[in-house]
């Protein structure tokens, strides 16, 4: 479902280890931007962590910088450099696909807002930018407009930079120790992805303390410490996995294993084991970026 990270001016930057966890949970490409003097300086298209880290580290960012980072899980569009985030808010396909660009209006997104355009190589986020955000960009400093964006993209999280102000829509997590904003729990040590359909069943877990490799786990009664063997996996093993209350499917679900919170991979809604939505969308305005 991707993860977006925002380190405002005056806060600690995420560690390399924390960024590596985010990459392992969202490894379809990465990018970042610095917000400075009312402009967003975007660099993206990193398809390997070592390339991302080399570029990011070379920037020499400090706590006095305002930095946004995004790690992608592709759900539509191409799995290539051009579909990685951040994006300028523009109706120009060439600008949206640019790997390095500066813009007064920019954003990152965590969620799903449509199907994209396969023929043009555009992700759902890129199409949404062209059809919706670009038409609103002169008004994205208006909270009523942002509330509307939040409502029509329920379950998604946006970080939008407009006229020097950073806005967040959706439910973000603030790390109390560092002050960093995360769009979901994907930065934590462990996360589990459950996915199943008519012809496949699978479960994957990432643990930063392990060897760094994905491992199969058995999805039964929310207990993922048993080895998972696809050959003897049956539907009874899925009885304890809740349905998404918004799109009414178990098709693809993230579970954050340290707190039993689920996130639907399809629509982005977070809910508990009783299929009750636990977070509502809201808009938070952050300090003006100087």
NUSESE-604070 format. One record per residue (C-alpha): residue in three letters; y, z, x negated. Coordinates in pm, 1 decimal, padded with zeros to 6 digits, always signed. Example, Ala and Ser with C-alpha at 12.3 -4.5 7.8 and 13.67 -1.06 7.14 Angstrom:
BEGIN
<r = ALA v = -00450.0 w = +00780.0 u = -01230.0> .
<r = SER v = -00106.0 w = +00714.0 u = -01367.0> .
END
This chain:
BEGIN
<r = UNK v = +00000.0 w = +00000.0 u = +00000.0> .
<r = UNK v = +00225.3 w = +00000.4 u = -00311.3> .
<r = UNK v = +00433.1 w = +00287.7 u = -00441.0> .
<r = UNK v = +00806.7 w = +00301.3 u = -00501.6> .
<r = UNK v = +00967.6 w = +00555.7 u = -00732.9> .
<r = UNK v = +01332.9 w = +00653.8 u = -00744.3> .
<r = UNK v = +01478.9 w = +00861.9 u = -01024.7> .
<r = UNK v = +01845.9 w = +00922.3 u = -00939.4> .
<r = UNK v = +02107.0 w = +00988.8 u = -01204.1> .
<r = UNK v = +02069.3 w = +01344.6 u = -01330.3> .
<r = UNK v = +01695.6 w = +01373.0 u = -01267.0> .
<r = UNK v = +01402.2 w = +01361.7 u = -01502.3> .
<r = UNK v = +01231.2 w = +01025.4 u = -01550.8> .
<r = UNK v = +00860.3 w = +00996.0 u = -01461.9> .
<r = UNK v = +00623.2 w = +01042.2 u = -01754.9> .
<r = UNK v = +00408.8 w = +00762.0 u = -01894.3> .
<r = UNK v = +00100.6 w = +00940.2 u = -01763.0> .
<r = UNK v = +00248.4 w = +00957.3 u = -01411.3> .
<r = UNK v = +00337.2 w = +00588.4 u = -01422.1> .
<r = UNK v = -00013.6 w = +00504.5 u = -01542.1> .
<r = UNK v = -00160.8 w = +00683.3 u = -01239.0> .
<r = UNK v = +00068.6 w = +00482.7 u = -01012.0> .
<r = UNK v = -00043.3 w = +00162.8 u = -01185.8> .
<r = UNK v = -00413.1 w = +00240.6 u = -01146.3> .
<r = UNK v = -00361.3 w = +00300.5 u = -00776.2> .
<r = UNK v = -00139.2 w = -00008.6 u = -00736.0> .
<r = UNK v = -00224.5 w = -00267.3 u = -00999.8> .
<r = UNK v = -00112.0 w = -00601.4 u = -00853.7> .
<r = UNK v = +00206.6 w = -00604.2 u = -01057.9> .
<r = UNK v = +00512.7 w = -00395.3 u = -01134.6> .
<r = UNK v = +00886.7 w = -00407.1 u = -01180.0> .
<r = UNK v = +01193.2 w = -00187.3 u = -01210.8> .
<r = UNK v = +01568.3 w = -00190.7 u = -01173.0> .
<r = UNK v = +01861.2 w = +00006.5 u = -01305.6> .
<r = UNK v = +02148.5 w = +00081.9 u = -01068.2> .
<r = UNK v = +02474.4 w = +00085.9 u = -01261.0> .
<r = UNK v = +02838.8 w = +00023.9 u = -01170.4> .
<r = UNK v = +02741.6 w = -00084.4 u = -00820.6> .
<r = UNK v = +02498.0 w = -00349.0 u = -00944.1> .
<r = UNK v = +02117.8 w = -00364.5 u = -00956.6> .
<r = UNK v = +01969.0 w = -00502.0 u = -01277.4> .
<r = UNK v = +01616.3 w = -00617.2 u = -01188.7> .
<r = UNK v = +01321.0 w = -00691.6 u = -01415.8> .
<r = UNK v = +00976.8 w = -00754.1 u = -01268.9> .
<r = UNK v = +00659.3 w = -00959.7 u = -01293.0> .
<r = UNK v = +00459.5 w = -00727.8 u = -01518.5> .
<r = UNK v = +00091.1 w = -00793.0 u = -01446.4> .
<r = UNK v = -00044.2 w = -00556.2 u = -01711.6> .
<r = UNK v = +00060.6 w = -00197.6 u = -01761.9> .
<r = UNK v = +00113.0 w = -00242.9 u = -02136.0> .
<r = UNK v = +00365.0 w = -00520.5 u = -02070.0> .
<r = UNK v = +00544.7 w = -00310.8 u = -01809.5> .
<r = UNK v = +00556.9 w = -00008.2 u = -02037.7> .
<r = UNK v = +00681.7 w = -00204.7 u = -02338.6> .
<r = UNK v = +00974.0 w = -00349.5 u = -02140.3> .
<r = UNK v = +01050.7 w = -00025.3 u = -01956.4> .
<r = UNK v = +01044.9 w = +00182.4 u = -02274.1> .
<r = UNK v = +01269.0 w = -00067.0 u = -02456.4> .
<r = UNK v = +01542.0 w = -00004.9 u = -02196.2> .
<r = UNK v = +01591.4 w = +00343.7 u = -02339.5> .
<r = UNK v = +01652.1 w = +00499.4 u = -01999.3> .
<r = UNK v = +01768.5 w = +00862.3 u = -01997.1> .
<r = UNK v = +01838.9 w = +01121.6 u = -01729.5> .
<r = UNK v = +02190.0 w = +00978.0 u = -01698.1> .
<r = UNK v = +02046.1 w = +00653.4 u = -01558.8> .
<r = UNK v = +01953.4 w = +00570.8 u = -01199.9> .
<r = UNK v = +01617.8 w = +00390.0 u = -01205.6> .
<r = UNK v = +01384.6 w = +00245.2 u = -00941.3> .
<r = UNK v = +01023.4 w = +00148.8 u = -01019.5> .
<r = UNK v = +00767.7 w = -00029.7 u = -00801.3> .
<r = UNK v = +00392.2 w = -00081.8 u = -00837.4> .
<r = UNK v = +00237.2 w = -00331.4 u = -00597.2> .
<r = UNK v = -00080.9 w = -00366.9 u = -00397.5> .
<r = UNK v = -00065.4 w = -00718.9 u = -00260.2> .
<r = UNK v = -00133.3 w = -00762.6 u = +00111.3> .
<r = UNK v = +00013.6 w = -01110.6 u = +00159.9> .
<r = UNK v = +00159.9 w = -01386.8 u = -00051.3> .
<r = UNK v = +00040.5 w = -01465.9 u = -00400.5> .
<r = UNK v = -00095.3 w = -01212.6 u = -00645.2> .
<r = UNK v = +00148.0 w = -01326.3 u = -00909.2> .
<r = UNK v = +00465.4 w = -01227.3 u = -01089.3> .
<r = UNK v = +00705.9 w = -01365.2 u = -00830.2> .
<r = UNK v = +00584.1 w = -01142.4 u = -00546.5> .
<r = UNK v = +00636.5 w = -00818.3 u = -00737.7> .
<r = UNK v = +00929.9 w = -00589.5 u = -00657.4> .
<r = UNK v = +01224.1 w = -00517.5 u = -00674.8> .
<r = UNK v = +01398.6 w = -00799.3 u = -00486.9> .
<r = UNK v = +01763.0 w = -00895.6 u = -00445.7> .
<r = UNK v = +01862.6 w = -00916.6 u = -00080.9> .
<r = UNK v = +01899.4 w = -01292.1 u = -00052.3> .
<r = UNK v = +01782.9 w = -01591.8 u = +00150.0> .
<r = UNK v = +01724.4 w = -01789.5 u = -00169.0> .
<r = UNK v = +01355.9 w = -01827.0 u = -00252.4> .
<r = UNK v = +01437.9 w = -01891.7 u = -00618.0> .
<r = UNK v = +01637.3 w = -01568.2 u = -00637.8> .
<r = UNK v = +01361.2 w = -01369.0 u = -00467.2> .
<r = UNK v = +01109.6 w = -01509.1 u = -00715.4> .
<r = UNK v = +01333.0 w = -01453.1 u = -01017.6> .
<r = UNK v = +01180.6 w = -01219.2 u = -01277.2> .
<r = UNK v = +01519.7 w = -01104.4 u = -01404.6> .
<r = UNK v = +01831.4 w = -01098.5 u = -01191.2> .
<r = UNK v = +02140.6 w = -00887.0 u = -01117.0> .
<r = UNK v = +02257.7 w = -00832.1 u = -00759.8> .
<r = UNK v = +02492.8 w = -00611.7 u = -00557.2> .
<r = UNK v = +02224.7 w = -00582.4 u = -00289.5> .
<r = UNK v = +01861.6 w = -00505.6 u = -00373.9> .
<r = UNK v = +01560.1 w = -00314.3 u = -00250.6> .
<r = UNK v = +01196.3 w = -00214.8 u = -00290.7> .
<r = UNK v = +00945.1 w = -00177.5 u = -00009.3> .
<r = UNK v = +00626.9 w = +00018.9 u = +00056.5> .
<r = UNK v = +00442.0 w = -00099.9 u = +00366.5> .
<r = UNK v = +00365.1 w = -00412.4 u = +00566.8> .
<r = UNK v = +00622.6 w = -00609.5 u = +00769.0> .
<r = UNK v = +00435.8 w = -00921.9 u = +00875.7> .
<r = UNK v = +00202.5 w = -01180.2 u = +00726.9> .
<r = UNK v = +00416.0 w = -01367.4 u = +00477.6> .
<r = UNK v = +00411.9 w = -01741.8 u = +00419.8> .
<r = UNK v = +00106.6 w = -01852.2 u = +00222.1> .
<r = UNK v = +00217.2 w = -02215.2 u = +00187.9> .
<r = UNK v = +00545.9 w = -02114.6 u = +00026.6> .
<r = UNK v = +00389.7 w = -01833.3 u = -00174.9> .
<r = UNK v = +00602.4 w = -01570.9 u = -00001.6> .
<r = UNK v = +00485.4 w = -01219.4 u = +00070.9> .
<r = UNK v = +00560.3 w = -01039.7 u = +00398.4> .
<r = UNK v = +00841.2 w = -00851.5 u = +00223.1> .
<r = UNK v = +01002.9 w = -01174.3 u = +00100.0> .
<r = UNK v = +00990.6 w = -01332.6 u = +00445.7> .
<r = UNK v = +01140.4 w = -01016.3 u = +00598.4> .
<r = UNK v = +01421.0 w = -01033.9 u = +00343.8> .
<r = UNK v = +01506.1 w = -01392.8 u = +00434.8> .
<r = UNK v = +01475.2 w = -01350.0 u = +00811.4> .
<r = UNK v = +01619.5 w = -00998.6 u = +00856.4> .
<r = UNK v = +01770.7 w = -00815.4 u = +00560.1> .
<r = UNK v = +01982.6 w = -01101.5 u = +00429.2> .
<r = UNK v = +02149.1 w = -01133.7 u = +00767.9> .
<r = UNK v = +02231.0 w = -00762.2 u = +00766.1> .
<r = UNK v = +02324.3 w = -00705.8 u = +00402.6> .
<r = UNK v = +02698.5 w = -00675.8 u = +00468.0> .
<r = UNK v = +02623.7 w = -00394.6 u = +00714.8> .
<r = UNK v = +02352.8 w = -00202.7 u = +00527.2> .
<r = UNK v = +02594.9 w = +00080.7 u = +00454.0> .
<r = UNK v = +02599.7 w = +00154.9 u = +00827.5> .
<r = UNK v = +02350.3 w = +00425.2 u = +00920.8> .
<r = UNK v = +02302.2 w = +00280.4 u = +01270.7> .
<r = UNK v = +02193.6 w = -00050.0 u = +01119.3> .
<r = UNK v = +01960.4 w = +00129.3 u = +00879.4> .
<r = UNK v = +01814.7 w = +00329.7 u = +01166.3> .
<r = UNK v = +01741.2 w = +00000.0 u = +01337.9> .
<r = UNK v = +01569.2 w = -00132.9 u = +01024.2> .
<r = UNK v = +01363.9 w = +00188.8 u = +01006.0> .
<r = UNK v = +01262.7 w = +00159.7 u = +01372.0> .
<r = UNK v = +01150.8 w = -00203.4 u = +01356.1> .
<r = UNK v = +00953.1 w = -00133.4 u = +01036.7> .
<r = UNK v = +00793.5 w = +00194.3 u = +01148.6> .
<r = UNK v = +00552.1 w = +00318.4 u = +00884.3> .
<r = UNK v = +00726.6 w = +00137.2 u = +00601.6> .
<r = UNK v = +00952.7 w = +00288.4 u = +00340.1> .
<r = UNK v = +01250.6 w = +00104.8 u = +00198.8> .
<r = UNK v = +01490.8 w = +00188.2 u = -00080.7> .
<r = UNK v = +01799.0 w = -00023.7 u = -00023.0> .
<r = UNK v = +02101.6 w = -00048.5 u = -00249.1> .
<r = UNK v = +02414.2 w = -00166.7 u = -00071.1> .
<r = UNK v = +02771.7 w = -00155.8 u = -00200.3> .
<r = UNK v = +02685.1 w = +00107.8 u = -00457.4> .
<r = UNK v = +02499.3 w = +00341.8 u = -00221.4> .
<r = UNK v = +02125.6 w = +00407.8 u = -00223.4> .
<r = UNK v = +01955.0 w = +00451.2 u = +00112.7> .
<r = UNK v = +01597.4 w = +00551.9 u = +00189.4> .
<r = UNK v = +01417.5 w = +00471.3 u = +00514.7> .
<r = UNK v = +01086.7 w = +00622.6 u = +00613.5> .
<r = UNK v = +00923.0 w = +00939.5 u = +00485.1> .
<r = UNK v = +00957.6 w = +00994.5 u = +00111.7> .
<r = UNK v = +00823.7 w = +01275.5 u = -00102.6> .
<r = UNK v = +01053.3 w = +01464.5 u = -00340.1> .
<r = UNK v = +00890.0 w = +01615.2 u = -00647.3> .
<r = UNK v = +01044.3 w = +01964.0 u = -00656.5> .
<r = UNK v = +01000.4 w = +01996.9 u = -01032.5> .
<r = UNK v = +01165.3 w = +01669.6 u = -01131.9> .
<r = UNK v = +01376.1 w = +01560.1 u = -00833.1> .
<r = UNK v = +01204.3 w = +01219.8 u = -00834.7> .
<r = UNK v = +01148.5 w = +01045.2 u = -00499.6> .
<r = UNK v = +00807.3 w = +00885.9 u = -00430.0> .
<r = UNK v = +00730.3 w = +00666.0 u = -00130.4> .
<r = UNK v = +00380.9 w = +00816.3 u = -00094.3> .
<r = UNK v = +00123.8 w = +01042.8 u = -00262.6> .
<r = UNK v = -00005.6 w = +00765.9 u = -00489.7> .
<r = UNK v = +00148.3 w = +00932.7 u = -00795.7> .
<r = UNK v = -00083.7 w = +01232.7 u = -00774.0> .
<r = UNK v = -00394.8 w = +01289.3 u = -00979.6> .
<r = UNK v = -00649.6 w = +01179.9 u = -00724.0> .
<r = UNK v = -00651.3 w = +00936.0 u = -00438.5> .
<r = UNK v = -00934.2 w = +00777.0 u = -00244.7> .
<r = UNK v = -00943.6 w = +00435.5 u = -00082.1> .
<r = UNK v = -01192.4 w = +00379.9 u = +00198.5> .
<r = UNK v = -01254.7 w = +00026.9 u = +00314.2> .
<r = UNK v = -01524.2 w = -00117.4 u = +00535.1> .
<r = UNK v = -01604.2 w = -00412.6 u = +00754.5> .
<r = UNK v = -01903.3 w = -00590.0 u = +00905.6> .
<r = UNK v = -02047.6 w = -00689.4 u = +00569.8> .
<r = UNK v = -01921.4 w = -00428.5 u = +00325.4> .
<r = UNK v = -01864.8 w = -00057.2 u = +00278.9> .
<r = UNK v = -01691.2 w = +00087.1 u = -00022.3> .
<r = UNK v = -01506.0 w = +00390.5 u = -00153.6> .
<r = UNK v = -01308.4 w = +00420.2 u = -00474.3> .
<r = UNK v = -01150.1 w = +00715.2 u = -00652.5> .
<r = UNK v = -00905.5 w = +00748.1 u = -00939.2> .
<r = UNK v = -00883.5 w = +01067.3 u = -01142.8> .
<r = UNK v = -00630.2 w = +01089.0 u = -01424.3> .
<r = UNK v = -00852.9 w = +01339.5 u = -01605.4> .
<r = UNK v = -01149.9 w = +01103.7 u = -01609.1> .
<r = UNK v = -01217.0 w = +00806.0 u = -01833.2> .
<r = UNK v = -00968.3 w = +00600.9 u = -01634.7> .
<r = UNK v = -01227.7 w = +00381.4 u = -01464.5> .
<r = UNK v = -01273.3 w = +00339.3 u = -01091.3> .
<r = UNK v = -01590.1 w = +00501.1 u = -00961.9> .
<r = UNK v = -01786.6 w = +00478.1 u = -00638.7> .
<r = UNK v = -01785.7 w = +00782.8 u = -00413.5> .
<r = UNK v = -01968.6 w = +00861.1 u = -00092.7> .
<r = UNK v = -01744.0 w = +00881.7 u = +00213.6> .
<r = UNK v = -01899.0 w = +01152.7 u = +00430.5> .
<r = UNK v = -01730.1 w = +01443.7 u = +00608.7> .
<r = UNK v = -01423.7 w = +01397.1 u = +00388.3> .
<r = UNK v = -01633.6 w = +01495.7 u = +00086.3> .
<r = UNK v = -01608.0 w = +01250.9 u = -00200.7> .
<r = UNK v = -01795.2 w = +01434.2 u = -00475.4> .
<r = UNK v = -02132.4 w = +01272.5 u = -00399.3> .
<r = UNK v = -02234.6 w = +00948.8 u = -00564.1> .
<r = UNK v = -02199.3 w = +00653.2 u = -00330.3> .
<r = UNK v = -02480.7 w = +00402.0 u = -00302.8> .
<r = UNK v = -02395.0 w = +00103.4 u = -00084.0> .
<r = UNK v = -02764.0 w = +00034.5 u = -00019.3> .
<r = UNK v = -02806.7 w = +00348.2 u = +00194.1> .
<r = UNK v = -02458.6 w = +00365.7 u = +00343.3> .
<r = UNK v = -02453.9 w = +00348.0 u = +00723.9> .
<r = UNK v = -02210.2 w = +00389.2 u = +01008.2> .
<r = UNK v = -02284.9 w = +00759.7 u = +01047.1> .
<r = UNK v = -02115.1 w = +00813.7 u = +00712.1> .
<r = UNK v = -01789.5 w = +00697.0 u = +00869.1> .
<r = UNK v = -01789.0 w = +00929.4 u = +01169.1> .
<r = UNK v = -01553.9 w = +01171.9 u = +00997.3> .
<r = UNK v = -01300.5 w = +00907.3 u = +00896.4> .
<r = UNK v = -01018.3 w = +00905.9 u = +01154.2> .
<r = UNK v = -00880.4 w = +00600.9 u = +01328.8> .
<r = UNK v = -00524.2 w = +00495.7 u = +01258.8> .
<r = UNK v = -00329.3 w = +00613.0 u = +01568.1> .
<r = UNK v = -00093.3 w = +00313.6 u = +01551.3> .
<r = UNK v = -00317.0 w = +00010.4 u = +01498.7> .
<r = UNK v = -00636.4 w = +00184.5 u = +01621.8> .
<r = UNK v = -00860.7 w = +00079.9 u = +01337.8> .
<r = UNK v = -01060.2 w = +00236.0 u = +01059.8> .
<r = UNK v = -01051.7 w = -00094.5 u = +00876.0> .
<r = UNK v = -00871.8 w = +00020.7 u = +00563.9> .
<r = UNK v = -00751.6 w = +00375.3 u = +00501.3> .
<r = UNK v = -00617.4 w = +00571.7 u = +00206.9> .
<r = UNK v = -00703.7 w = +00937.7 u = +00184.2> .
<r = UNK v = -00501.8 w = +01165.7 u = -00038.6> .
<r = UNK v = -00787.4 w = +01390.2 u = -00142.1> .
<r = UNK v = -00581.7 w = +01695.0 u = -00232.7> .
<r = UNK v = -00437.8 w = +01748.6 u = +00114.7> .
<r = UNK v = -00648.5 w = +01547.4 u = +00363.4> .
<r = UNK v = -00359.4 w = +01324.4 u = +00462.5> .
<r = UNK v = -00451.3 w = +00966.2 u = +00548.2> .
<r = UNK v = -00245.7 w = +00649.4 u = +00525.5> .
<r = UNK v = -00339.1 w = +00329.3 u = +00702.9> .
<r = UNK v = -00349.6 w = +00041.1 u = +00455.5> .
<r = UNK v = -00258.9 w = -00203.5 u = +00732.8> .
<r = UNK v = +00048.8 w = -00043.2 u = +00891.7> .
<r = UNK v = +00145.1 w = +00240.4 u = +00655.1> .
<r = UNK v = +00140.1 w = +00522.2 u = +00911.9> .
<r = UNK v = +00037.8 w = +00863.3 u = +00773.6> .
<r = UNK v = -00183.9 w = +01084.2 u = +00989.4> .
<r = UNK v = -00421.6 w = +01378.9 u = +00975.2> .
<r = UNK v = -00797.7 w = +01402.1 u = +01033.1> .
<r = UNK v = -00734.8 w = +01430.7 u = +01408.9> .
<r = UNK v = -00553.1 w = +01093.2 u = +01402.4> .
<r = UNK v = -00218.2 w = +01260.3 u = +01469.1> .
<r = UNK v = +00090.1 w = +01104.7 u = +01308.5> .
<r = UNK v = +00237.2 w = +01365.1 u = +01077.1> .
<r = UNK v = +00553.4 w = +01196.4 u = +00951.5> .
<r = UNK v = +00832.2 w = +01029.1 u = +01144.0> .
<r = UNK v = +01070.3 w = +00771.9 u = +01004.2> .
<r = UNK v = +01418.5 w = +00881.5 u = +00910.5> .
<r = UNK v = +01703.8 w = +00758.4 u = +00695.8> .
<r = UNK v = +01836.2 w = +00964.2 u = +00404.0> .
<r = UNK v = +02153.7 w = +00870.4 u = +00223.7> .
<r = UNK v = +02178.1 w = +00960.1 u = -00142.4> .
<r = UNK v = +02485.9 w = +01009.6 u = -00365.0> .
<r = UNK v = +02707.2 w = +00714.2 u = -00443.2> .
<r = UNK v = +02600.8 w = +00539.2 u = -00762.6> .
<r = UNK v = +02893.8 w = +00516.9 u = -01003.8> .
END
